[in-house]
Amino acid sequence: MMKWWTFFVNGLENFVISNEEKTTKLLYNTEHFAFPTYILQWKKAEQKWEVLEYIMLDEENNTAIFVYTMSELEYIEKNSSYTVKPSEMHFLEEDFSIYDHFENAAFDISLLEFLK
């Protein structure tokens, strides 16, 4: 595995966003996507105001597939060389977002420098 890829994946595994009240990690899912996936937001799936944001890891090709959509997942799927739609849309019991109630949060995005 390439060094930058290992650093990037470790960054996702250890990413947290926190404030005085709460700490939230990315959700990790290997069950509902074509590749191991880190979920940043999964809100109101298949409803008005849907917001889905996740990072899929094609580890064989050292490729991160960033997916962000607001009610357009079918369009993205149709125009992507990857299968980005999950096998099941309603796999979470409730909406999830790392951004909820974190207006003044601290977080580290240094892992993104390795995407050059």
C-alpha positions in Angstrom: 0.0 0.0 0.0 1.3 3.4 -0.9 2.4 5.6 2.0 0.1 8.6 1.1 -2.8 6.2 0.8 -2.1 4.7 4.2 -2.0 8.2 5.7 -5.2 9.2 4.0 -7.1 6.1 5.2 -5.7 6.6 8.7 -6.9 10.2 8.6 -10.4 9.0 7.8 -10.3 6.3 10.5 -9.2 8.8 13.2 -11.1 11.9 12.0 -13.3 13.5 14.8 -15.1 16.8 15.0 -15.6 18.1 18.5 -16.7 20.9 20.7 -17.2 21.3 24.5 -20.4 19.1 24.4 -19.8 16.4 21.9 -17.4 14.4 19.7 -18.4 12.8 16.5 -16.6 10.3 14.3 -17.3 9.4 10.7 -19.6 6.4 10.3 -17.8 3.4 8.7 -19.8 1.1 6.5 -18.7 -2.0 4.6 -22.1 -3.6 4.3 -24.2 -1.3 2.0 -21.7 0.1 -0.5 -19.5 -1.4 -3.2 -16.4 -0.3 -1.3 -15.6 0.5 2.3 -17.2 3.8 3.0 -16.9 6.7 5.5 -20.2 8.6 5.9 -20.1 12.3 6.7 -23.8 12.9 6.2 -26.8 10.7 5.6 -29.9 12.9 6.0 -33.5 12.2 4.9 -32.6 9.5 2.3 -35.0 9.5 -0.6 -36.9 12.5 0.7 -37.1 16.2 -0.1 -34.0 17.9 1.5 -31.9 14.7 1.1 -28.2 15.4 1.8 -25.8 12.5 1.4 -22.0 12.9 1.7 -19.6 10.0 1.9 -16.1 8.8 0.8 -15.8 5.3 -0.7 -12.4 3.7 -0.8 -11.3 1.7 -3.8 -8.3 0.2 -2.0 -7.2 -1.9 -4.9 -6.6 1.2 -7.1 -5.7 3.6 -4.2 -8.7 5.8 -5.2 -11.1 7.8 -3.0 -14.5 8.4 -4.4 -16.1 11.5 -2.9 -19.9 11.6 -3.2 -21.9 14.6 -2.2 -25.5 15.0 -3.4 -28.7 16.6 -2.6 -31.5 14.5 -4.1 -29.4 13.7 -7.3 -27.9 10.3 -6.4 -29.5 8.6 -9.5 -27.9 11.2 -11.8 -24.5 10.7 -10.1 -24.8 7.0 -10.4 -25.7 7.2 -14.1 -22.7 9.4 -14.9 -20.1 7.7 -12.7 -17.6 4.9 -13.6 -18.2 3.6 -10.0 -21.3 2.2 -8.4 -21.9 4.9 -5.8 -25.4 4.1 -4.7 -25.7 1.9 -1.7 -27.6 -1.4 -1.8 -30.1 0.0 0.8 -31.0 3.6 1.4 -32.5 3.3 4.8 -29.8 1.4 6.7 -29.4 4.0 9.5 -32.0 4.3 12.2 -31.8 8.1 12.2 -30.3 10.9 10.2 -26.6 11.5 10.7 -24.3 14.4 10.1 -20.9 15.3 11.5 -21.8 18.9 11.1 -24.8 19.0 13.4 -24.3 21.5 16.3 -20.7 22.1 15.5 -20.6 25.7 14.4 -17.5 26.4 16.5 -15.9 23.0 16.2 -12.3 22.2 15.8 -11.2 19.7 13.1 -8.1 18.6 11.2 -8.2 18.4 7.4 -4.4 17.9 6.9 -5.1 14.5 5.3 -6.4 16.3 2.2 -2.9 17.5 1.4 -2.1 14.0 0.3 -4.6 14.1 -2.5 -2.2 16.2 -4.7 
